[in-house]
Amino acid sequence: MEIKILGTGCPNCIALEKSVRNTVAELDIDANIEKVEDIVQIMSYGIMRTPGIVIDGKVVLSGRVPSASELKELLEKNK
């Protein structure tokens, strides 16, 4: 699983990256996690607000930090 965290470094983007890393470890998911901070690259995904999560090339969330249960559901549904 390829996971990209889209965000320029704001507190929400940092919180999302930490949550994703913790949840991936908790669920024991084999994933490659990459933080994307380049605004041009972020815009190429078509999102207007950060932070965002891209799983295997598909935007699954943008503009907010999900709850822990929502994040678990997103990761399990897309693995």
C-alpha positions as CSV (number, residue, x, y, z in Angstrom):
1,M,0.0,0.0,0.0
2,E,1.3,3.4,-1.0
3,I,0.1,6.3,1.3
4,K,0.9,9.9,0.7
5,I,0.1,12.6,3.2
6,L,-0.4,15.9,1.4
7,G,0.3,19.0,3.4
8,T,2.7,21.9,3.5
9,G,3.6,21.6,7.1
10,C,0.7,23.2,9.0
11,P,-0.2,21.8,12.5
12,N,-3.1,19.7,11.0
13,C,-0.8,18.2,8.3
14,I,1.7,17.2,11.0
15,A,-1.1,15.7,13.2
16,L,-2.4,13.8,10.2
17,E,1.0,12.3,9.3
18,K,1.5,11.2,13.0
19,S,-2.0,9.7,13.1
20,V,-1.5,7.8,9.9
21,R,1.9,6.4,11.0
22,N,0.5,5.3,14.4
23,T,-2.6,3.7,12.8
24,V,-0.6,1.9,10.2
25,A,1.6,0.5,12.9
26,E,-1.4,-0.4,15.1
27,L,-3.2,-2.2,12.3
28,D,0.1,-3.9,11.2
29,I,-0.5,-2.7,7.6
30,D,2.4,-3.1,5.2
31,A,2.6,0.5,3.8
32,N,5.0,2.9,2.3
33,I,4.2,6.4,3.8
34,E,5.4,9.5,2.1
35,K,4.9,13.1,3.1
36,V,4.3,15.4,0.1
37,E,5.0,19.1,0.9
38,D,5.5,20.5,-2.6
39,I,2.4,22.6,-3.4
40,V,2.5,21.9,-7.1
41,Q,2.5,18.2,-6.5
42,I,-0.3,18.6,-4.0
43,M,-2.4,20.6,-6.5
44,S,-1.8,17.8,-9.1
45,Y,-4.2,15.6,-7.0
46,G,-7.0,18.2,-7.4
47,I,-7.4,19.0,-3.7
48,M,-8.1,22.6,-2.7
49,R,-7.5,22.2,1.1
50,T,-4.9,20.3,3.0
51,P,-4.2,18.0,4.7
52,G,-5.0,15.1,2.4
53,I,-4.5,11.4,2.2
54,V,-3.8,9.6,-1.1
55,I,-3.9,5.8,-1.0
56,D,-2.5,4.0,-4.1
57,G,-3.0,7.1,-6.2
58,K,-6.5,7.8,-5.1
59,V,-7.5,10.8,-2.9
60,V,-9.5,9.4,0.0
61,L,-9.7,12.4,2.2
62,S,-8.9,16.1,2.1
63,G,-9.3,19.3,4.1
64,R,-9.4,17.9,7.6
65,V,-7.9,15.5,10.1
66,P,-10.2,12.4,10.5
67,S,-11.1,10.8,13.8
68,A,-9.1,7.8,14.9
69,S,-12.0,5.4,14.0
70,E,-12.6,7.1,10.6
71,L,-8.9,6.8,9.8
72,K,-8.8,3.1,10.7
73,E,-11.9,2.5,8.5
74,L,-10.3,4.4,5.6
75,L,-7.0,2.4,5.9
76,E,-8.7,-1.0,6.3
77,K,-11.1,-0.3,3.4
78,N,-8.3,0.6,1.0
79,K,-5.7,-2.0,1.9
